[in-house]
Amino acid sequence: MASILLINPPFNIAKENYDSSVSVGLLSIASFLVHKHKKVKLIDGARQKDYREQIEREAPHYDVVGISVMTTQIAHALAISRLVKKRNPHCRVVWGGSHPTFFIEQTIAHPDVDIVVFGEGELTLLQLLESQDLSAISGIAYKKDGVVRINPGRPLHDPAQMPLFNWELVEHSVLNKLSLIPSLTSRGCPHRCTFCINVILKNRWRARTVEQVLHDLTIIKQKAYFKGKSIRFWDENFFVNTPRVKAIVSGMIARDLSIPWETTIRVDYVREGMVDDAFMEQIRESGCYLLSFGAESGSTRILSKIQKDVTPEQILHSAKVCLRHGIIPQYSFMIGLPGESRKDMMLTLDLIDRLVALSHRVQILGPQAFRPYPGSELYQECIAAGWREPETLSQWAHLVENELSYMSVKDFPWVRNKDFVESIEAYTRFGAMSIRSAMGSTIKASRVLKLPFILLCKLRWKLKFFLFPFEYKLARKFVAK
């Protein structure tokens, strides 16, 4: 029987919140392959401290080793690839995930990578395990006689044809630490935001059936290691189909499946005929305690530029409706886009102030610095501004070393106020929010070091003075260790 070892590498910066969930993409792939009677094992380097020992022990017993790689995992993924090659020279090392999907040729060019799976991996890996003819497998890149070959992409699959998560594939030590139970009821998104991976990859919205979702929740509620824990629906956009979501919510209430849950939603969905007050009451009754919105910017000019199709007023309205029904509204923002002025950035900070003023329960993520992904209009603007992407995996690993996110602002020629853009997420997280919230940050650091930093951030936020961010740069040195 064909076998595969699936590995999620550690990230390059230690954070305290990796235990809050699991790698949803790898769990989905593993569940599908086991459903198809393949031998599969999962190793999660972000959550299992003994992952290297496990790889050394298990690698000789598998035909294929699949590694899921985001940009900030490259250095560890390369180290794992070398370790696998040393322990099992005859197995095929396959890279998949967001970075290999965007940078196919760079990834497959590396000598420690045998095959790249780009796009969704379930069907591609199944075919890879069943066929030796690489030329016939859609959605892969490989090398033959020293020449890189990239096959045609694979059409998106139907999530309703995929099995539910097989929890027995995840080590109980990982499951016991979960604070958020992952569930995936749909993939993709129908909207047109120019910065979004879904738009770039043409990842259209596809959904599981209502009955599949409710059955998944029934299984979750029966698991002893999930008792007392909350669910995160990891959909890109959970509320796309209002009748479907209403059926899920009413089913949760009718079948006694009202587990605490959170998910994603757009601000323009919070209106009459979609997520109105009557529906919001049901949502709260079913157990929803948090809704996560992509606000992105407080500037109408920037919102228009990125084709977000929302307004600052809609963002504020969504917060008020959530708070009225006892649901935490969470908003993510970004900053430092090509063509964004300091005035645009300050409008974002002003909107954050207005949101936080509504209630201490409002949560803010970011503003994170915008990062370019190949294939978007914004990417072309970055190239025109003089940015050049790294040419090899090793260069990428060096570029993101000790970076909390995908690439550093200092490398972006289109950003004029580099110190401001790089530091504003920290000043927002620790300055705009309450001290209690700031102390609960997931970045590993001593509480003795955190408190004075928080007090300085709160002073800066009050004065809106962000020049010479010396304490931010000092704090980064401690985090990077």
C-alpha positions as CSV (number, residue, x, y, z in Angstrom):
1,M,0.0,0.0,0.0
2,A,1.4,3.5,-0.9
3,S,2.3,5.6,2.1
4,I,2.9,9.2,2.9
5,L,4.3,11.1,5.8
6,L,2.8,14.6,6.0
7,I,4.8,17.3,7.9
8,N,4.0,20.8,9.1
9,P,7.3,22.5,9.8
10,P,7.9,24.9,12.7
11,F,7.7,28.7,12.0
12,N,10.7,30.9,12.2
13,I,9.5,32.8,15.3
14,A,8.2,31.2,18.5
15,K,4.7,32.2,19.4
16,E,2.4,31.0,22.1
17,N,-0.8,30.5,20.0
18,Y,0.3,27.7,17.7
19,D,-1.4,25.2,20.1
20,S,-4.7,26.9,19.6
21,S,-5.4,25.0,16.5
22,V,-4.0,22.4,14.0
23,S,-2.9,22.6,10.4
24,V,-6.3,22.4,8.7
25,G,-4.9,21.9,5.2
26,L,-2.8,18.9,6.1
27,L,-5.6,17.4,8.2
28,S,-7.9,17.7,5.3
29,I,-5.4,16.0,2.9
30,A,-4.6,13.2,5.5
31,S,-8.3,12.5,6.1
32,F,-8.9,12.2,2.4
33,L,-6.0,9.9,1.8
34,V,-6.9,7.6,4.7
35,H,-10.5,7.5,3.3
36,K,-8.9,6.3,0.1
37,H,-7.1,3.5,2.0
38,K,-3.6,5.0,2.0
39,K,-1.1,4.8,4.9
40,V,-0.7,8.3,6.3
41,K,1.0,9.8,9.3
42,L,0.9,13.5,10.4
43,I,3.8,15.2,12.2
44,D,3.2,18.8,13.3
45,G,6.5,20.6,14.0
46,A,4.8,23.7,15.1
47,R,3.1,21.9,18.0
48,Q,5.2,18.7,18.7
49,K,8.6,19.4,20.3
50,D,9.9,16.0,19.4
51,Y,9.1,16.4,15.7
52,R,12.7,15.8,14.5
53,E,13.0,12.6,16.5
54,Q,9.6,11.5,15.0
55,I,10.8,12.3,11.4
56,E,14.1,10.4,11.9
57,R,12.1,7.4,13.2
58,E,9.3,7.4,10.6
59,A,10.9,8.7,7.4
60,P,12.4,5.3,6.4
61,H,9.0,3.7,6.4
62,Y,7.2,6.0,3.9
63,D,7.3,6.2,0.1
64,V,6.5,10.0,0.0
65,V,7.1,12.8,2.5
66,G,4.8,15.8,1.9
67,I,5.8,19.1,3.5
68,S,3.3,22.0,3.8
69,V,5.3,25.3,3.5
70,M,4.4,28.9,4.2
71,T,7.1,31.5,3.6
72,T,8.1,31.8,7.2
73,Q,8.5,28.0,7.4
74,I,11.1,27.7,4.6
75,A,14.2,27.4,6.7
76,H,12.8,24.6,8.8
77,A,11.2,22.9,5.7
78,L,14.7,22.8,4.0
79,A,16.2,21.3,7.2
80,I,13.5,18.7,7.3
81,S,14.0,17.9,3.6
82,R,17.7,17.3,4.2
83,L,16.9,15.1,7.2
84,V,14.4,13.0,5.2
85,K,16.9,12.6,2.3
86,K,19.5,11.4,4.8
87,R,17.2,8.9,6.5
88,N,15.5,7.7,3.4
89,P,17.3,8.5,0.1
90,H,14.7,6.7,-2.0
91,C,11.6,8.5,-0.9
92,R,10.2,11.4,-2.8
93,V,10.2,14.8,-1.0
94,V,7.1,16.8,-2.0
95,W,6.5,20.5,-1.1
96,G,3.0,22.0,-1.2
97,G,1.2,25.0,0.4
98,S,1.1,28.7,-0.3
99,H,4.8,29.4,-0.9
100,P,5.4,26.6,-3.4
101,T,2.1,27.4,-5.1
102,F,3.2,31.1,-5.7
103,F,6.8,30.3,-6.5
104,I,6.7,27.0,-8.4
105,E,9.9,27.2,-10.4
106,Q,12.0,28.5,-7.5
107,T,10.8,25.8,-5.3
108,I,11.2,22.8,-7.6
109,A,14.7,24.1,-8.6
110,H,16.0,23.3,-5.1
111,P,17.9,20.0,-5.1
112,D,16.2,18.8,-1.9
113,V,12.7,19.2,-3.4
114,D,11.7,16.4,-5.8
115,I,8.1,17.4,-6.6
116,V,6.0,20.6,-6.0
117,V,2.2,20.3,-5.6
118,F,0.5,23.6,-6.4
119,G,-3.1,24.4,-5.6
120,E,-5.3,22.1,-3.6
121,G,-3.4,18.9,-2.7
122,E,-5.9,16.1,-1.9
123,L,-6.6,14.7,-5.4
124,T,-3.1,15.5,-6.6
125,L,-1.4,13.6,-3.8
126,L,-3.7,10.6,-4.3
127,Q,-2.7,10.4,-7.9
128,L,0.9,10.8,-7.0
129,L,0.7,7.8,-4.6
130,E,-1.0,5.7,-7.3
131,S,1.0,6.5,-10.4
132,Q,4.7,6.6,-11.3
133,D,4.0,8.6,-14.5
134,L,4.6,12.2,-13.3
135,S,3.8,13.6,-16.7
136,A,0.2,12.5,-16.3
137,I,-0.5,14.2,-13.0
138,S,-2.1,17.6,-13.0
139,G,-1.0,20.2,-10.4
140,I,2.6,19.2,-10.0
141,A,6.1,20.4,-11.0
142,Y,9.1,18.1,-11.1
143,K,12.5,17.6,-12.6
144,K,13.4,15.2,-15.4
145,D,16.9,14.9,-16.8
146,G,17.8,18.1,-15.0
147,V,14.9,20.0,-16.7
148,V,12.0,21.5,-14.7
149,R,8.6,20.4,-15.9
150,I,5.4,22.1,-14.8
151,N,2.2,20.2,-15.6
152,P,-1.2,21.9,-16.2
153,G,-3.1,22.9,-13.0
154,R,-5.8,20.8,-11.5
155,P,-9.4,22.0,-11.4
156,L,-10.8,22.9,-7.9
157,H,-12.5,20.0,-6.2
158,D,-15.9,19.9,-4.5
159,P,-15.6,20.0,-0.7
160,A,-18.9,18.1,-0.4
161,Q,-17.1,15.1,-1.9
162,M,-14.4,15.2,0.7
163,P,-14.6,13.2,4.0
164,L,-14.9,15.0,7.3
165,F,-11.8,15.5,9.4
166,N,-10.4,12.2,10.8
167,W,-9.3,13.3,14.3
168,E,-7.5,10.0,15.1
169,L,-4.8,11.2,12.7
170,V,-3.8,14.0,15.1
171,E,-1.8,13.1,18.2
172,H,-3.9,13.3,21.4
173,S,-1.2,15.4,23.0
174,V,-1.9,18.1,20.3
175,L,-5.7,17.7,20.5
176,N,-5.7,18.1,24.3
177,K,-3.9,21.4,24.0
178,L,-6.3,22.9,21.4
179,S,-8.2,26.0,22.5
180,L,-10.0,26.2,19.1
181,I,-11.4,23.2,17.3
182,P,-11.1,23.6,13.5
183,S,-14.0,23.0,11.2
184,L,-14.0,23.8,7.5
185,T,-17.5,24.2,5.9
186,S,-16.4,25.8,2.6
187,R,-13.4,26.9,0.5
188,G,-12.7,30.0,-1.4
189,C,-14.5,33.4,-1.7
190,P,-16.7,35.0,-4.4
191,H,-15.4,38.6,-3.9
192,R,-12.8,40.5,-5.8
193,C,-10.3,42.0,-3.2
194,T,-7.2,42.6,-5.2
195,F,-4.7,41.6,-2.5
196,C,-6.4,38.3,-1.7
197,I,-4.9,34.9,-2.4
198,N,-8.3,33.5,-3.4
199,V,-8.6,36.1,-6.2
200,I,-5.1,35.6,-7.4
201,L,-5.6,31.8,-7.5
202,K,-9.2,32.1,-8.8
203,N,-10.3,30.0,-5.7
204,R,-14.0,30.3,-6.2
205,W,-16.4,29.6,-3.3
206,R,-17.5,26.0,-2.8
207,A,-19.4,24.6,0.2
208,R,-20.1,21.4,2.1
209,T,-23.8,20.5,2.6
210,V,-25.7,21.6,5.7
211,E,-26.0,18.0,6.8
212,Q,-22.2,17.4,6.5
213,V,-21.6,20.5,8.7
214,L,-24.1,19.4,11.4
215,H,-22.7,15.8,11.3
216,D,-19.2,17.2,11.8
217,L,-20.4,19.2,14.9
218,T,-22.1,16.1,16.3
219,I,-18.8,14.2,16.1
220,I,-16.9,17.1,17.7
221,K,-19.4,17.3,20.6
222,Q,-18.9,13.6,21.3
223,K,-15.1,13.8,21.6
224,A,-13.9,13.9,25.2
225,Y,-10.8,15.9,24.4
226,F,-13.0,18.7,22.9
227,K,-15.2,19.2,25.9
228,G,-15.3,22.8,27.0
229,K,-13.6,24.1,23.9
230,S,-14.7,26.5,21.1
231,I,-15.0,25.9,17.4
232,R,-13.4,28.0,14.7
233,F,-15.0,27.7,11.2
234,W,-11.9,28.3,9.2
235,D,-13.8,29.3,6.1
236,E,-12.5,32.2,4.1
237,N,-16.1,33.6,4.1
238,F,-18.6,31.6,6.2
239,F,-21.7,33.7,5.4
240,V,-21.6,33.7,1.6
241,N,-24.9,31.8,1.2
242,T,-27.3,33.2,3.8
243,P,-30.0,30.4,3.5
244,R,-27.3,27.8,4.0
245,V,-25.9,29.5,7.1
246,K,-29.4,30.0,8.5
247,A,-30.0,26.2,8.1
248,I,-26.7,25.5,9.9
249,V,-27.5,27.8,12.7
250,S,-31.1,26.6,13.2
251,G,-29.8,23.0,13.0
252,M,-27.3,23.7,15.7
253,I,-30.1,25.1,18.0
254,A,-32.6,22.3,17.1
255,R,-30.1,19.4,17.6
256,D,-28.5,20.7,20.8
257,L,-25.2,21.5,19.0
258,S,-24.9,25.0,20.4
259,I,-21.1,24.9,20.9
260,P,-19.2,28.2,21.4
261,W,-18.0,29.2,17.9
262,E,-16.3,31.9,15.9
263,T,-15.8,32.5,12.2
264,T,-15.3,35.1,9.3
265,I,-17.8,37.5,7.8
266,R,-17.8,40.6,5.6
267,V,-19.0,43.9,7.1
268,D,-21.4,44.5,4.2
269,Y,-23.2,41.3,5.1
270,V,-24.4,42.9,8.3
271,R,-27.6,44.4,6.9
272,E,-31.3,43.8,6.4
273,G,-32.0,40.7,4.4
274,M,-28.6,39.1,5.2
275,V,-27.3,39.2,8.7
276,D,-29.9,41.4,10.4
277,D,-30.9,41.7,14.0
278,A,-33.3,38.8,13.9
279,F,-30.6,36.5,12.4
280,M,-28.0,37.8,14.7
281,E,-30.1,36.7,17.7
282,Q,-30.2,33.2,16.3
283,I,-26.4,33.3,15.6
284,R,-25.8,34.3,19.3
285,E,-28.2,31.6,20.5
286,S,-26.3,28.9,18.6
287,G,-23.2,29.8,20.5
288,C,-21.4,32.3,18.3
289,Y,-19.2,34.6,20.5
290,L,-16.9,36.2,17.9
291,L,-17.1,37.4,14.3
292,S,-14.0,38.2,12.4
293,F,-14.1,41.0,9.7
294,G,-11.5,42.0,7.2
295,A,-11.8,45.8,7.5
296,E,-8.4,46.5,5.8
297,S,-8.4,50.3,5.8
298,G,-10.1,53.4,7.1
299,S,-9.5,55.3,3.9
300,T,-12.2,55.1,1.3
301,R,-9.6,55.7,-1.4
302,I,-7.6,52.6,-0.4
303,L,-10.8,50.5,0.1
304,S,-11.7,51.4,-3.5
305,K,-8.2,50.7,-4.8
306,I,-8.2,47.2,-3.3
307,Q,-11.8,46.6,-4.5
308,K,-12.9,45.7,-1.0
309,D,-16.4,47.1,-1.8
310,V,-17.1,48.2,1.7
311,T,-17.1,51.6,3.5
312,P,-15.8,52.8,6.9
313,E,-19.4,53.4,7.9
314,Q,-20.3,49.8,7.2
315,I,-17.4,48.7,9.4
316,L,-18.6,50.8,12.3
317,H,-22.2,49.6,11.8
318,S,-21.1,45.9,11.9
319,A,-19.4,46.5,15.2
320,K,-22.5,48.2,16.7
321,V,-24.7,45.3,15.7
322,C,-22.4,42.6,17.0
323,L,-22.0,44.4,20.3
324,R,-25.8,44.8,20.6
325,H,-26.1,41.1,20.5
326,G,-23.2,40.2,22.8
327,I,-20.9,39.1,20.0
328,I,-17.2,40.2,19.9
329,P,-16.4,42.0,16.7
330,Q,-12.8,41.5,15.5
331,Y,-11.3,43.6,12.7
332,S,-8.1,43.0,10.7
333,F,-6.3,46.0,9.0
334,M,-3.3,46.3,6.7
335,I,-1.1,49.3,5.9
336,G,1.8,50.2,3.5
337,L,0.1,49.5,0.2
338,P,1.6,50.9,-3.1
339,G,0.3,54.4,-3.4
340,E,-0.9,54.7,0.1
341,S,-0.2,58.1,1.7
342,R,0.4,58.9,5.3
343,K,-3.0,60.5,5.4
344,D,-4.6,57.2,4.3
345,M,-2.7,55.5,7.1
346,M,-3.8,58.0,9.7
347,L,-7.5,57.5,8.6
348,T,-7.0,53.8,9.4
349,L,-5.8,54.6,12.9
350,D,-8.7,57.0,13.3
351,L,-11.1,54.3,12.4
352,I,-9.4,51.9,14.9
353,D,-9.9,54.6,17.5
354,R,-13.6,54.9,16.7
355,L,-14.0,51.1,16.9
356,V,-12.2,50.7,20.2
357,A,-14.2,53.6,21.6
358,L,-17.4,51.6,21.1
359,S,-16.4,48.9,23.6
360,H,-13.4,47.3,25.2
361,R,-14.7,44.0,23.7
362,V,-13.8,45.2,20.1
363,Q,-10.6,43.3,19.0
364,I,-8.1,44.7,16.5
365,L,-5.6,42.7,14.4
366,G,-2.9,44.7,12.8
367,P,-2.5,46.9,10.9
368,Q,-0.2,44.4,9.3
369,A,2.1,45.6,6.6
370,F,0.9,44.7,3.1
371,R,2.9,41.9,1.5
372,P,2.8,41.3,-2.3
373,Y,1.7,38.0,-3.9
374,P,2.5,37.2,-7.5
375,G,-0.4,37.5,-10.0
376,S,-2.1,40.5,-8.5
377,E,-2.4,44.0,-9.8
378,L,-0.8,45.3,-6.6
379,Y,2.2,43.0,-7.2
380,Q,2.8,44.7,-10.6
381,E,2.8,48.1,-8.8
382,C,5.4,46.7,-6.4
383,I,7.6,45.5,-9.3
384,A,7.2,48.9,-11.0
385,A,8.4,50.6,-7.7
386,G,11.6,48.6,-7.9
387,W,11.0,45.6,-5.7
388,R,12.7,42.3,-6.7
389,E,11.7,39.0,-5.2
390,P,14.3,36.6,-4.0
391,E,15.4,34.1,-6.6
392,T,15.9,31.0,-4.5
393,L,14.5,29.2,-1.5
394,S,17.7,29.9,0.4
395,Q,17.4,33.6,-0.3
396,W,13.8,33.5,0.9
397,A,14.8,31.7,4.1
398,H,17.4,34.4,4.8
399,L,15.0,37.2,3.9
400,V,12.3,36.2,6.5
401,E,14.8,35.1,9.2
402,N,13.6,36.6,12.5
403,E,10.6,38.2,10.8
404,L,7.2,37.8,12.4
405,S,5.4,37.9,9.0
406,Y,6.0,37.2,5.3
407,M,8.9,39.6,4.4
408,S,10.1,42.8,6.0
409,V,8.9,46.3,5.3
410,K,12.6,47.5,5.0
411,D,12.8,45.6,1.7
412,F,9.8,47.4,0.2
413,P,10.8,50.3,-2.0
414,W,7.2,51.6,-2.4
415,V,6.9,52.3,1.4
416,R,8.2,55.7,2.3
417,N,7.5,55.7,6.0
418,K,9.2,52.3,6.7
419,D,9.7,52.7,10.5
420,F,6.0,53.8,10.9
421,V,4.6,51.0,8.8
422,E,6.8,48.3,10.4
423,S,6.1,49.4,14.0
424,I,2.4,50.5,13.8
425,E,1.0,47.0,14.4
426,A,2.8,46.8,17.7
427,Y,1.8,50.3,18.7
428,T,-1.8,49.5,17.8
429,R,-1.8,46.1,19.6
430,F,-0.2,47.5,22.8
431,G,-1.3,51.1,22.6
432,A,-4.9,51.2,21.3
433,M,-6.1,48.2,23.3
434,S,-6.5,47.8,27.1
435,I,-3.5,46.9,29.2
436,R,-5.1,43.6,30.1
437,S,-5.6,42.8,26.4
438,A,-2.0,43.9,25.5
439,M,-0.6,41.7,28.3
440,G,-2.4,38.7,26.7
441,S,-0.4,39.1,23.5
442,T,0.7,35.8,21.9
443,I,4.3,36.9,21.4
444,K,6.7,35.2,23.9
445,A,8.2,37.8,26.2
446,S,8.6,38.3,29.9
447,R,5.7,40.2,31.6
448,V,8.3,42.4,33.3
449,L,9.5,43.5,29.8
450,K,6.0,43.7,28.3
451,L,4.5,46.2,30.8
452,P,6.9,49.2,30.3
453,F,6.7,48.6,26.5
454,I,2.9,48.7,26.7
455,L,2.9,51.9,28.7
456,L,5.2,53.6,26.1
457,C,2.9,52.3,23.3
458,K,-0.2,53.8,25.0
459,L,1.5,57.1,25.3
460,R,2.5,57.1,21.6
461,W,-1.0,56.1,20.6
462,K,-2.6,58.8,22.6
463,L,-0.3,61.4,21.1
464,K,-0.3,59.8,17.6
465,F,3.5,60.2,17.7
466,F,5.3,57.3,16.0
467,L,8.6,58.8,14.9
468,F,11.9,57.2,16.1
469,P,10.4,53.8,17.3
470,F,13.5,52.9,19.4
471,E,11.6,50.8,21.9
472,Y,9.9,48.8,19.2
473,K,13.3,48.0,17.6
474,L,14.7,47.1,21.0
475,A,11.7,44.8,21.8
476,R,12.1,43.0,18.4
477,K,15.6,41.9,19.4
478,F,14.2,40.2,22.5
479,V,11.4,38.5,20.5
480,A,13.8,37.3,17.8
481,K,16.0,35.4,20.3
